[in-house]
């Protein structure tokens, strides 16, 4: 089976993303995996438009919504995909490893062609029951996930939290990029035109490091920022550029962002220069 990537640029708008993905579709295309929100670039892809076009062409599509649950109010509504998967240990605050598999009604599938990777109790049951008892599977995550969603709704309300996250992400991007630009001596603003609601990029000056060097640098810097600066951010590289990926949630404050911009950014830029 041959695999092909769709070359989506980081500054693409919705039409650009749709055009890049559909340009790779052909009579040989049988299956598509599409990010709903990209991890490295924090872009919100027009998944509904792409899934609809895939179905029009008879191509099956899996939408990877790892970052979508709770960040988006309704990540599955109107989605004509065959399958959708999303993680609940991110924005919904459930235990790590908690995820959800959905067969969107608009996709026209019933899930009866899906089977667990491990044969266990309930193997002969229909979907979704055949996935319920997977040997020694830890069920704490699926049990806790609804409670975490209800707790945040009870404490603040998800609509309020989503508005707060989006506003705070806008502020974080502006505040941190201004600090990085001032210290780094170059424009560090994000080139992303279709950002996800609660995630933002800030570019970092990195000299003339190659993409391979940046790939190796990302986990090292992520750990240094966590262990030495006591801040948790993702460090990513895309198309030869290095980025901080900032994420907002209900527990993140303006004061924390200001401290990160004022105290941590000069240190991070200094590491890159050293």
C-alpha positions in Angstrom: 0.0 0.0 0.0 1.4 3.4 -1.0 1.2 6.4 1.3 1.2 10.1 0.3 1.2 13.2 2.4 -0.7 16.4 1.4 1.7 19.3 1.5 -0.3 21.8 3.5 1.7 25.0 4.2 1.6 26.6 7.7 0.1 29.8 6.3 -2.7 28.1 4.4 -6.3 29.3 4.8 -9.3 26.9 4.8 -9.5 26.9 1.0 -5.7 26.3 0.8 -6.0 23.3 3.1 -9.0 21.8 1.1 -7.1 22.4 -2.1 -3.9 20.7 -0.9 -5.7 17.7 0.4 -8.1 17.2 -2.5 -5.2 17.6 -5.0 -3.8 14.4 -3.6 -7.1 12.5 -4.0 -7.2 10.2 -7.1 -8.9 7.0 -8.3 -6.1 5.2 -6.4 -7.0 6.8 -3.1 -8.9 4.4 -0.8 -8.3 5.8 2.7 -7.5 9.2 4.3 -6.3 10.1 7.8 -7.0 13.8 8.5 -6.1 15.9 11.5 -8.9 18.0 12.8 -6.5 20.1 14.8 -2.8 19.7 13.9 -0.4 19.0 16.7 2.8 20.6 15.4 1.2 23.7 14.0 -2.0 24.1 16.0 -4.1 24.6 12.9 -7.9 24.0 12.8 -8.5 22.1 9.6 -11.9 22.3 7.7 -12.6 18.6 8.4 -16.2 18.8 7.4 -15.4 20.1 3.9 -12.7 17.5 3.3 -14.7 14.6 4.7 -17.6 15.5 2.5 -15.4 15.7 -0.6 -13.8 12.3 0.3 -17.2 10.7 0.6 -18.3 12.2 -2.7 -15.4 10.4 -4.3 -16.1 7.2 -2.4 -12.9 7.5 -0.3 -13.1 6.3 3.4 -11.8 8.8 5.9 -10.7 8.7 9.5 -10.6 12.1 11.3 -8.0 12.3 14.0 -9.5 14.7 16.6 -6.9 14.2 19.3 -7.1 17.8 20.5 -10.7 18.5 19.6 -12.8 17.2 22.5 -13.9 20.1 24.7 -11.8 22.6 22.7 -14.5 22.4 20.1 -18.1 22.5 21.2 -19.2 19.8 18.8 -16.3 18.2 16.9 -18.4 15.5 15.4 -21.6 17.3 14.4 -22.2 17.2 10.6 -18.9 15.4 10.0 -19.2 13.0 7.1 -16.3 10.8 8.1 -16.3 7.0 8.5 -14.6 7.3 11.9 -13.6 9.9 14.4 -11.2 9.5 17.3 -10.4 12.0 20.1 -8.4 12.1 23.3 -10.0 13.0 26.6 -6.8 13.4 28.6 -6.2 16.8 27.0 -8.9 19.5 27.3 -11.6 17.3 29.1 -9.0 16.6 31.9 -9.6 12.8 32.0 -6.8 10.4 32.9 -4.1 9.7 30.3 -4.9 7.2 27.6 -8.6 8.0 27.6 -10.0 8.3 24.1 -13.3 8.1 22.3 -14.1 6.3 19.0 -17.2 7.7 17.2 -19.0 6.5 14.1 -20.6 9.8 12.9 -24.1 9.2 11.7 -23.5 11.5 8.6 -20.7 9.1 7.6 -23.1 6.3 6.8 -21.2 3.6 8.6 -22.4 1.3 11.4 -19.1 0.2 12.8 -19.7 -3.5 12.2 -16.4 -3.7 10.2 -14.4 -2.6 13.3 -12.8 -5.2 15.5 -10.6 -5.0 18.6 -6.9 -5.7 18.1 -7.1 -8.3 20.8 -9.6 -11.2 20.9 -11.3 -11.2 24.3 -14.7 -11.4 26.0 -17.5 -10.1 23.8 -15.6 -10.7 20.5 -18.8 -12.1 19.0 -20.9 -9.1 20.1 -21.9 -6.3 17.7 -20.2 -2.9 17.6 -19.7 -1.2 20.0 -20.2 -3.9 22.7 -17.3 -6.0 21.3 -14.9 -3.3 22.5 -16.2 -3.1 26.1 -14.2 -6.0 27.6 -10.6 -6.0 26.4 -8.8 -8.5 28.7 -7.1 -6.5 31.5 -8.0 -3.1 30.1 -7.9 -0.3 32.7 -11.4 1.2 32.7 -10.7 4.1 35.1 -10.3 6.5 32.2 -13.6 5.9 30.5 -15.3 5.9 33.9 -13.7 9.2 34.9 -14.1 11.1 31.6 -17.8 11.9 32.0 -17.2 13.0 35.5 -14.4 15.4 34.5 -16.6 16.9 31.8 -19.5 17.3 34.2 -17.3 18.9 36.9 -16.0 21.6 34.6 -19.6 22.3 33.4 -20.7 22.5 37.0 -17.8 24.8 38.1 -17.8 27.2 35.2 -19.7 26.0 32.2 -18.0 24.8 29.1 -19.1 27.7 26.9 -17.5 30.1 29.4 -14.3 28.0 29.6 -14.1 27.9 25.8 -14.4 31.7 25.5 -11.8 32.1 28.2 -9.4 29.7 26.6 -9.7 31.4 23.2 -9.3 34.9 24.6 -6.3 33.8 26.7 -4.7 32.0 23.7 -5.0 35.2 21.7 -3.3 37.1 24.5 -0.6 34.5 25.0 0.3 34.5 21.4 0.6 38.3 21.3 2.4 38.6 24.6 4.9 35.8 24.1 5.6 36.6 20.4 6.3 40.3 21.3 8.8 39.2 24.0 10.5 36.7 21.7 10.7 39.3 18.9 12.3 41.8 21.2 14.8 39.5 22.7 15.5 37.6 19.4 15.8 40.6 17.2 13.4 39.2 14.5 9.7 38.8 13.9 8.5 35.8 16.0 4.8 36.1 15.2 2.9 33.1 14.1 2.3 32.5 10.4 -0.9 30.4 11.1 -4.0 31.8 9.6 -6.5 29.2 10.9 -5.5 28.6 14.5 -7.3 26.3 16.8 -9.4 28.0 19.5 -7.1 27.4 22.5 -3.6 26.6 20.9 -1.2 29.1 19.4 2.3 29.1 17.9 5.2 31.5 18.6 8.3 31.3 16.4 11.7 31.0 17.9 15.0 32.3 16.4 17.2 29.2 15.9 20.1 30.4 13.7 20.9 28.1 10.8 19.9 24.7 12.4 18.7 22.1 10.0 15.3 20.5 10.3 17.0 17.3 11.5 18.8 19.3 14.2 15.5 21.0 15.2 13.7 17.6 15.5 16.4 16.5 17.9 16.2 19.8 19.8 12.5 19.8 20.4 12.2 17.1 23.1 15.4 18.4 24.8 14.1 22.0 25.0 10.7 20.8 26.1 12.2 18.9 29.1 14.6 21.8 29.9 11.7 24.3 29.9 9.7 22.0 32.2 12.5 21.1 34.6 14.5 24.3 34.8 11.8 27.0 34.1 8.8 25.1 35.5 6.6 25.8 32.5 4.9 23.2 30.3 4.8 24.1 26.6 5.3 22.0 23.5 8.3 22.7 21.3 7.8 21.8 17.6 9.4 22.3 14.2 7.7 22.6 10.9 9.3 23.2 7.5 12.6 24.2 9.0 11.2 26.6 11.7 11.1 26.2 15.4 8.0 27.0 17.5 6.6 27.1 21.0 3.1 25.8 21.0 1.1 27.5 23.8 -2.1 26.1 25.2 -4.7 27.8 27.2 -7.1 26.2 29.7 -9.2 27.2 32.6 -6.3 26.9 35.1 -3.9 29.1 33.0 -3.8 32.8 34.1 -2.7 36.0 32.5 -0.2 36.4 35.3 1.4 33.0 34.4 1.7 34.1 30.7 3.2 37.4 31.7 5.8 35.7 33.9 6.6 33.2 31.1 7.1 36.0 28.6 9.2 38.2 30.9 11.3 35.5 32.6 11.4 32.4 30.5 11.6 33.7 26.9 14.9 35.5 27.4 16.3 32.3 28.9 15.0 30.1 26.0 16.4 32.5 23.4 19.7 32.5 25.2 19.8 28.7 25.1 19.3 28.8 21.3 22.1 31.3 20.9 24.4 29.4 23.2 
